[in-house]
């Protein structure tokens, strides 16, 4: 499955809005990869429609973020529900073609994947004209949902995200600065919002459920959008180039390591884990990361022996294979290319959560720098809601 994303931001929300933390699944037959993030909506239907084709690509599109900000000083500012009513949401098995005319004879200019979103422009003879990403065209109305139906879908499957805008944000046990600190989150990290109240957002972090001040986060909702034919071609070429570059870097690093001793010894780890998968490099990444189980968690750290935080651990493990990753769990969501669900994950894949990240080792498990109490450890991959799964090799 493939997808790219948009972000919708509305100011001065007048009511508390609660969003499900369900992931966004835009199915594409025969595909296990997808890009991360976005604006997505879904309604359970089982139509088998002629507009839906099966020759779905097996690689993801690059995530492209757009901001729709509402600023009108002369009228009441719309809520997110107002914005959601103007969305058109694909409800198909794989994708619906976007055409340049309201007819099946119209040229295909892009694809709107299941649960993906476009902005309604007009309706003509059973077709919706939409704008989605860089694609403007027509989709069959029978394959989509808009209006009040779109509002309910958006609330159910859209991801409400708080992006940290300060260097270090305290997550508190209750919505008050007088309450104890549950954990800390670095700048630019994305957190899933469970609830919003006056000046506070309830979020999901590694240490548990807590609260952050909305003075230090940017709130938005993410959904999936369309991909044009040209974007698909560029995306496929870019992904292949990046895969080859990562493999070459790993091979060069392996050759260097064979000629010299490692700079630091891994921790003693008496517990064994079975790692197996189709990707030889991915298995090697997972096995290398497992050597450091038991070592400490240190906020902001990158040392596999003396202490690392979650993204520092992932960064340093991949650095051993010549691959440069950012020291940011939010940025890890856009690295490599997307994998459609845990069932398709392979050892070495990066598993991204709200404010957290780990490395998949197979058998439904991850190795990660969890927190100060547990340090680097192994956990079930679905112990929290997964935001994205990314593959580097």
Helices and strands as residue ranges (DSSP letters): E 4-9, E 67-69, H 80-84, E 87-90, E 95-99, E 108-113, E 117-124, E 127-132, E 135-140, G 141-143, E 144-145, H 148-157, E 159-164, E 168-172, E 181-186, E 190-197, E 200-205, E 208-213, G 214-216, E 217-225, E 227-228, H 229-258, H 280-290, E 302-303, E 307-308, H 310-319, H 329-332, E 337-338, G 342-344, E 350-353, E 356-362, E 365-371, E 375-380, G 381-383, E 386-391
